[in-house]
């Protein structure tokens, strides 16, 4: 079963089907208050400002959007903590206040993640419902026939604080039910500052997880109690979500998750086991390939601005080159050369995952790289090692990678 919050523009299309369950709109404002039931199920979703590791300049800061995407993804995986789910997509975009105000008076169709409200509404067929928090703090329910521009604009206006609103889409699949209801969720959130948004963004992943659980158990009361925990002052969020019926053949996002041959079951297992980013998991061809990286002890890190699978390397290991020169691994990397494995005394290799010249690089030993050749090189004929499709700039990229890693090791 696919829970489709909103198919990212990075995917090929939109999950659309013939019929659906209800659509809900949930609005929540951070007033620091909540009933005892909420307090009992609340988890700490806040982050200390010192833990961010970067300065946030505003809600439109690209670093903030990337941080929110990563945190919501990680929080959903952590909260669900099961191989029965696969978090397929998380995407965040920023709408400034002026744009939202223009949307309210715009006679043409507005776009949300690349789709008009009418196109999104094709997903939300059947009865819709609006869930909002009234002035008395109680949830009110209003049935709707369509979810049009007015609904989306109101959802944006209701949460807007200051400069604008961030929209977050998340997509989750129920692995064990390939033909079952799907759910679309769009979160709208705003804060008094970019830093405030970053600190409180854990509430969003927690809310998505609660919605997922609600569809699984068909008990939305419990989902609301679990997901609508009060945020801090200066942070407001809401959600639009609804059910979609349709087979896996109509779920474009689901196809995107398995485009390299990885089954949804295997993808879910890898995600739960590793917490790897989606862009990396989708590059794997099999769970056997993932196990090569897992058994090698690789972990993710940004190197030279790109995601990579790296490993612990002894920077002070002294290698003896063919001409008798003695040099440390750190010195080699600073020169753009591959370092040595302190255990085997042989140089490390850089492997292109999925043989994509612009894809993720993994640091492997010689035995790992050549010994698992059949598992790691499924695209030997058309991948990076093909003379026609290969990377002519590989030598420069390889040198830049090792130099960047050396700089990281010196930090």
N, C-alpha and C positions, 0 to 999 in steps of 0.2 A: 504494500500500500504506500502511496506517495503522499507526503504532506508537502505541498508545494506552496511555499510562502510567496514566491515570485521568482520566475526563472530569470537568472542573471543574463545580461546582454552577452556575457562570455559564452553562454550556451546557445544552441542553435534555434530554439524557439520556445513556445509557451505550452504548458500542459493544459489542454482543453478537452472537455468531454461533454456527454449528452445530458447529464443530470447531476444534481448535487444535493448535499445536505445544507444546513443553515449557514448563514454568514453572520458573524458577530462583530460588533465594534466595542472595544473596551477602552475606556478613558480612565486615567489614574493621575492624580496630582500629589506631589510630595508635600504633605502637611504635617508629617511626623506623627500622625495618629493612626490607630488601627485597632480592630477589636481583638479579643483574646485568641480567637481562632486563627487570625492572621499571624499573630505573634508566635503562636505555637509552631507554625510551619515555616516561618521565615528563616532564611539563611543569610549570612553576612555577604552582601554583594558589593560592598564598598572597597575602594582601593586607596591606600595612603598615597598622598601626592608625591612623596619621595620615591615610590615604586614605579612611577610612570617611566622614568628614564629619559624623558624628553620634555621640551617646553611646548605647550599648546597655545597657538596664537589666536585661535577662535574656532567657532563651530565649522568653518569652511576649511580648516587646516587639513591637508591631505594626510598628514601623519595621524591626526585624530581619526579620520575615516578608516584608515588601515588598522589602527589600534582597535577600533570598535568592531570591525569585521573579525579580526583575530580573536578578540576576547569573547564576543558572542558565540563564535564557533566553538572555542574551547569550553565555554561554560555549558553549552548545550550537550556536547559530548560528555562532559564530566557529570552533568545532572542526570542524563539518561543512562549512561554507564552500562550499556547493554549491546550485544551483537544483534539484537532485534531491530536496531535503528541504524540508518546511515544518514548523517547530516550532509546533504547534497550541495547546498549552496548558501552562502551568506554574502550579502552585498549591501553597502551603505552609500547613500548619496545625500548631498546637502542642498536644501532649498532656502535661499535667502528670503527675508521678510518681504522685500519689494516684489519678488517673483510670486510669492504666495498671494499678495494683495492683487497683483495683476491677474492671477489665475481666477480669482473670484469674479472678475468682470470680463473675462475673456469669453468671447462667443464661440471660439474654436475649441477643439478638443485638446486638453492638456495631456502631457506625457508623464507616465510614471514608470521608471526603469525601462524606458523605450517603448511602452505600450500605452494606448489611450485607455480611458476608463471603460469605454465600450468593449474594447478587446479583453480587458481584465474581467469585465462583467460576463463575458461568454463563459468564463470558468465558473462564475457564481450563479448557476441556474437553480431555479426552485425558490423556496422561501428564504428570505434574508431576515436577520434580526440585528438590531442595534442594542448593544449593551453599553450603558454609560453610568457613571457615578453621579447621582443627584446631589443637590445641596445638602441633603441630610446624610450623605455618605453611603446611601443604599444603592444597590444596582437596580437600574430601571431597564425594561426590555421593550423595544419598539419593533414590530415586524416591518420589513421593507420588501418591495417588489424588485427593485433594482439598486445597484450600487453605482451611482453616476458621479460626475464631476463634483456636484454639490456635496456629496458625502465625503469624498476625499479632501476637498478644500476645507470643509468643516473640521475634519479630523486633524488637519494641519493647523488650523486656526485655534482649535481648542487647547493645543499643547504649547503653542508658540510663546517663548519667553525671550525677549530681546531680539537678537539678530536674525534668527531663522529656525528651521527645523531640519533634523536629520531623519531620513527614512531608511529603515533597515528591512531587507527581505531575507528570510531564512527558508531553506527547503530541507525537509526530513522525509526519509522513506521508511515505511514499515517493511522490513526485509522478508518476513515470513508470509506476507499477504500480497502477492504480485498483482492481483486483480481485486481491488477493494477501494473504498472511498479515499480520496485525497483531500488535503486541506491547504488552503492558501492563506498566508499570513503576511500582513504589511504592518510593521511597527512604525509609529511616528513618535518622535521624542525631541525634547528641547531642554536647554539648561541656561542658566544665567551667564555661564562662561564655558569655553572649550574644556578647561581643566575640570570644571564641575561635571560636565558630561562624561568625560573619561572616567572620573572617580565613581560615578553612579551607574555606568553602563552595564554593570553586572546584572542589574535588574532585568535587562532586556533578554539575555540568554535564559535567565530563570523563568521569565514569562513564557517564552517559546516552549521550553521544556514542559511547563505546566499545561499549555494548550495541547501539546502532543499527548501527554498523559490523559487529558480530558477526552480526546477523541478515542483513545484506546479503551478507556474504562466506561465511556458514555456517561460520565459524571462530571458535568461542567462546574457544578458547585464546588467540588474538590479542586478543580483546576483554578477557579477564581481565588479560592482560599490560599492555594499554594503560590499562585503567580502574581496576584495583585497585592503585594506587600508594599506598604507605604515607602516612598522614597524620601530623600532629604529635601529640605526647603531649597527651592531654586532648581528643581528638576521635575519635569512632567513627561509622561508618556501615554500613548494609547495604542490600540491594535485593531486591525481589520482582518478578519479571517473567516473562512467558510469551507464547506465540504464539496468535493468534486468526485463524481463517479466516472470510472473509465479504466480500460485495460492498460497494461504497461506499454502497449504499442502507441498509445496516445500521450504518454508522459515523456516528452522530449528530454526533460532534465534527467530522467532515469536512464535514457540511452546515453546521455553524456557521461554518466558515471561509469559506464562499462565500455567506453569506446575503444579501449586498448585490450579488451579481452578479459578484464577482471570482472568476475561475477559480483553481484550485489552482496551476496553473503560474504565473500572474501573481502570486499571493500569495507563492510561493516566490522568484520573481525580486525582488520588492520587498523581501522580508525579507533576502535576501542582500545586495542593493544598499544598503539603508538601515539595517538593524538596528532599524527602528522597532518600538515595542511592539505586541503583538498587538491590543490594544484599538483602536489606530489603524488598523492594516492592515485589520482586518475592517470598518472603516467605509468603505473605498474601494469605489467602484463599478466602476472599471476601471483598467488600468495607465496609460491616458491621463490620468486624473485624478491619479494619483501623479506623473506626469511634470510636471504643472503645478506642483506643490509642489516637486519636485526642481529644476526649471529656475529656480524663484524663489529657490532657495537656502535654503529653510526647514529648520528643525531643531527638535527637540522640547525643551520646557522646561515645568516646572511653574509655572503662573501662577495666583495666588490659590487654590492647592490643587487645580487642575485641569490635566490635560495639555493642551498647546497647541503649535501649529506657529508658531514665531516666526522673526524674521529680524533681521539687523543694522540698527539704526535709529540715526541720528546724533542723540544727545540735545541737542547744542548747535546744531543747525541752526536758524536764525532765520527764522521764517515771518512773512509780512505778512497779517494778516486783512483781511476785507472793509472794516472800518472804519478801516483803516490802522494798527491796533495791531501792534507787532512783539513776538513772543513765541517762546521756544525750544520745541523739541519736548518737552523734559523738563517745562517749565512747563505745557504743554498736557496732557500725560499726568497730571500731578499734579492737574489740575483735572477729570480724567475725560474728556478730549477726545482724539480721534484725532490722532496726529502726522502730519507731512508727509514725503513721500518727497523726499529731498534732490536726486534726479536729475530728477524730473518736476515738482516743486513742487506736487504734489497730495496730498491726504490719503490715508492707507492705509485699506483696508476690513477689516472682520472678517467672515470667511466661516464659516458653519456647515457643517462637513464632514458629508455625507449629509443635510443639512437637518434635523438633529436638534437641537432646542432645548437639550438637555442634553449635546450631543456636543462633540467637539474643535473649537476655534476655530483658524482659520488667518489670519495677517496677509498680505493680498494688496494689490498695487497696483490702481488703478482698471482699468488695461488688462488685468491678469491676471484680475481678477474678472469684468469684463463681456465681455472678449474670448473667454473660455473658458466662457461662460455655459452652453452646451448640455452641456458635459462635466461641469461642476461642479454643475449643478442638475437632477439626474435626478428628484428628488421635488418638483418645483415645485407639483404639485397638492395634495399632502398633507403637505408639509414645513413648515419653520418660517415660510416666507413666505405660507402660507395664512392667511387672516384668521381661520378657525375653529380651526386647529391651531397657530397661531403662538405666540410667547412674549410675553405681556403685560408681562413684567418685563425685556424686552430692553434698554431704555434704562438701567436700573439695573445690569444685568449688564455691559453694555458699559463704562460708567463705572468700575465696580469692576475690570474687566480692565485698563484703561489705567492706573489708579492703582497696581495691583499691579505691573504691568510697570515703571512708573517707579521704584518702590521697589527692584526687582531691579537696574535699571540704576545705581542710586546705591550699590549695595553694593561 
